[in-house]
Amino acid sequence: MAEQHNHPNPNLNPPSAAPSSAPAPPPLPPSFDPTRMVGIIKRKALIKDLAGVYHAECLAYCQELLELQRKWEWEEVFMCIVRNARM
């Protein structure tokens, strides 16, 4: 069987040895700084503008893809008509 040692663990502090001082209070939140709010509002406006440009670009690509799809479908229909006419 394993031997049991009666040596105290140096890493454990007995409850009576705990520091008597209370923990430090949490730091106070930073005070209101209007210049930070201005920066936040400007960044929000830039993000909104960027989103608008991105959305417009996406719509343009979708329109282009739709036109290419219609053109391809029309060519397929036309080729089918030509093949059927030759038979």
Backbone bond lengths (Angstrom), bond angles and torsions (degrees), N, CA, C in turn:
res aa  C-N    CA-C-N  psi(-1)  N-CA   C-N-CA  omega(-1)  CA-C   N-CA-C  phi
1 M - - - 1.436 - - 1.515 109.56 -
2 A 1.274 115.72 164.34 1.460 120.60 -179.54 1.515 109.91 -78.91
3 E 1.305 114.51 142.93 1.464 119.26 177.37 1.520 109.62 -79.43
4 Q 1.297 116.18 142.16 1.457 120.47 176.09 1.513 107.99 -100.37
5 H 1.301 116.01 132.57 1.456 121.87 179.17 1.514 108.81 -101.17
6 N 1.280 117.32 138.87 1.460 121.86 178.61 1.517 111.11 -100.46
7 H 1.316 116.31 31.09 1.460 120.06 179.06 1.526 108.67 -87.82
8 P 1.307 118.22 134.88 1.471 119.76 177.81 1.523 109.93 -69.61
9 N 1.307 115.78 145.69 1.462 121.87 178.57 1.526 107.74 -80.55
10 P 1.340 118.05 119.02 1.470 119.52 -177.74 1.528 112.75 -69.15
11 N 1.337 118.60 -18.01 1.462 121.09 -178.72 1.520 112.42 -79.76
12 L 1.322 117.08 -18.98 1.461 119.75 -179.14 1.510 109.68 -96.49
13 N 1.312 116.65 130.14 1.463 121.81 176.81 1.515 108.14 -98.50
14 P 1.309 118.37 133.36 1.464 118.95 175.49 1.521 109.42 -66.47
15 P 1.335 117.76 153.59 1.471 120.22 -176.54 1.517 113.08 -57.89
16 S 1.297 118.46 -29.01 1.462 119.72 -179.18 1.523 111.81 -72.68
17 A 1.333 117.21 -18.79 1.458 120.25 -178.42 1.526 112.14 -90.34
18 A 1.331 118.77 0.96 1.460 121.82 -179.68 1.521 109.00 -65.25
19 P 1.333 117.23 145.62 1.463 119.60 179.84 1.526 110.16 -62.83
20 S 1.313 115.45 140.69 1.465 119.97 -176.39 1.526 112.49 -85.18
21 S 1.337 118.23 -12.82 1.465 119.80 -178.88 1.527 109.63 -78.22
22 A 1.316 116.30 145.08 1.464 122.12 179.27 1.523 108.90 -73.99
23 P 1.340 117.16 152.64 1.469 119.01 178.05 1.527 110.57 -62.67
24 A 1.312 114.40 151.91 1.466 120.07 -178.83 1.526 109.23 -65.12
25 P 1.317 118.13 142.19 1.470 120.07 178.72 1.530 109.50 -67.45
26 P 1.331 117.27 152.06 1.468 119.44 179.58 1.525 110.07 -63.45
27 P 1.327 116.20 151.09 1.473 118.74 -179.57 1.530 110.47 -64.71
28 L 1.308 115.48 149.35 1.461 121.14 179.27 1.521 109.66 -70.93
29 P 1.336 117.93 146.10 1.464 119.27 176.98 1.525 109.34 -65.83
30 P 1.339 116.16 152.91 1.469 118.08 -179.99 1.527 110.39 -62.32
31 S 1.305 114.97 148.78 1.465 119.31 179.92 1.528 109.68 -71.08
32 F 1.311 115.76 160.57 1.458 121.48 -178.66 1.521 110.02 -63.30
33 D 1.324 115.44 128.02 1.460 121.09 179.75 1.529 107.72 -123.27
34 P 1.337 118.26 107.17 1.467 120.07 -176.60 1.523 113.38 -61.87
35 T 1.315 118.57 -27.13 1.466 119.52 179.88 1.524 110.58 -66.44
36 R 1.324 117.44 -31.56 1.462 119.82 176.60 1.521 110.16 -67.56
37 M 1.329 116.78 -38.40 1.461 120.52 179.25 1.525 110.61 -64.00
38 V 1.323 116.74 -39.68 1.463 120.63 178.71 1.526 109.44 -61.44
39 G 1.329 116.57 -44.12 1.464 120.37 178.75 1.515 111.99 -62.61
40 I 1.322 116.74 -40.77 1.464 120.94 179.16 1.523 110.30 -64.25
41 I 1.325 116.80 -43.10 1.465 120.73 -179.72 1.526 110.45 -64.95
42 K 1.336 117.24 -41.04 1.469 120.37 178.58 1.524 110.98 -63.95
43 R 1.337 117.14 -43.37 1.466 120.00 178.84 1.524 110.89 -63.64
44 K 1.323 116.36 -39.42 1.460 120.17 178.50 1.530 110.28 -62.05
45 A 1.336 117.04 -42.44 1.465 120.95 179.05 1.526 110.77 -64.55
46 L 1.333 117.21 -40.84 1.465 120.18 178.49 1.526 110.98 -63.79
47 I 1.320 116.47 -41.84 1.465 120.24 179.07 1.523 110.39 -63.97
48 K 1.327 116.12 -40.09 1.463 120.33 179.19 1.530 110.47 -64.48
49 D 1.335 117.42 -42.86 1.463 121.00 177.37 1.524 110.91 -62.84
50 L 1.318 116.36 -44.10 1.460 120.70 179.52 1.525 110.75 -61.99
51 A 1.322 116.73 -41.10 1.462 120.42 178.38 1.525 110.71 -63.41
52 G 1.328 117.28 -38.43 1.461 120.64 177.96 1.520 111.98 -64.53
53 V 1.320 116.71 -43.37 1.469 120.82 178.54 1.525 110.05 -64.44
54 Y 1.326 116.54 -43.75 1.463 121.16 179.93 1.527 110.31 -62.35
55 H 1.324 116.75 -42.00 1.458 120.94 179.54 1.530 110.54 -63.24
56 A 1.327 116.77 -43.77 1.467 120.43 178.99 1.525 110.73 -62.80
57 E 1.329 116.64 -40.16 1.462 120.25 178.83 1.529 110.60 -65.40
58 C 1.315 116.81 -40.86 1.469 120.49 177.71 1.525 110.80 -62.26
59 L 1.330 116.55 -42.37 1.461 119.82 178.53 1.527 111.19 -62.95
60 A 1.326 117.21 -39.08 1.465 120.54 178.71 1.527 110.53 -63.74
61 Y 1.334 116.76 -43.01 1.467 119.94 178.07 1.530 110.95 -64.79
62 C 1.315 117.39 -39.58 1.464 120.60 178.56 1.527 110.58 -63.52
63 Q 1.321 116.36 -41.65 1.465 120.39 178.57 1.527 110.31 -62.85
64 E 1.329 116.61 -42.96 1.464 120.69 178.98 1.530 110.82 -63.36
65 L 1.323 117.09 -42.94 1.463 120.05 178.40 1.522 111.56 -64.03
66 L 1.318 117.02 -39.35 1.459 120.76 178.57 1.525 110.70 -63.23
67 E 1.332 116.86 -42.20 1.466 120.22 178.36 1.523 111.07 -64.86
68 L 1.330 117.38 -41.31 1.465 120.16 177.82 1.522 111.20 -64.64
69 Q 1.318 116.63 -38.70 1.461 120.47 178.80 1.527 110.49 -64.95
70 R 1.330 116.91 -44.19 1.468 120.19 178.77 1.525 110.73 -62.76
71 K 1.331 116.33 -41.66 1.465 120.56 179.31 1.521 109.96 -62.40
72 W 1.341 116.69 -44.31 1.459 120.76 -179.44 1.528 110.46 -64.38
73 E 1.346 116.81 -43.24 1.462 120.10 179.21 1.526 110.56 -63.90
74 W 1.332 116.90 -39.88 1.460 120.29 179.65 1.526 110.13 -64.46
75 E 1.332 117.39 -41.20 1.462 120.49 178.24 1.524 110.78 -64.89
76 E 1.328 117.73 -38.03 1.464 120.98 177.58 1.529 110.51 -64.03
77 V 1.324 116.88 -43.70 1.465 120.74 179.13 1.523 109.43 -64.34
78 F 1.325 117.00 -43.35 1.463 121.23 -179.77 1.526 110.76 -62.47
79 M 1.338 117.49 -43.74 1.469 120.88 179.84 1.528 110.46 -65.56
80 C 1.318 117.76 -35.67 1.459 121.43 178.31 1.530 109.87 -65.83
81 I 1.327 116.61 -40.98 1.464 120.89 178.79 1.521 109.82 -64.43
82 V 1.330 117.00 -43.08 1.466 121.08 180.00 1.523 109.79 -63.26
83 R 1.337 118.21 -43.26 1.468 121.13 179.78 1.528 110.92 -63.43
84 N 1.323 116.69 -41.18 1.466 119.84 -179.59 1.524 111.18 -69.40
85 A 1.318 118.09 -31.26 1.457 121.49 179.81 1.525 110.72 -71.36
86 R 1.310 118.51 -29.37 1.463 122.04 -178.50 1.527 111.08 -77.26
87 M 1.289 118.04 -19.58 1.467 119.82 -176.78 1.467 111.73 -78.95
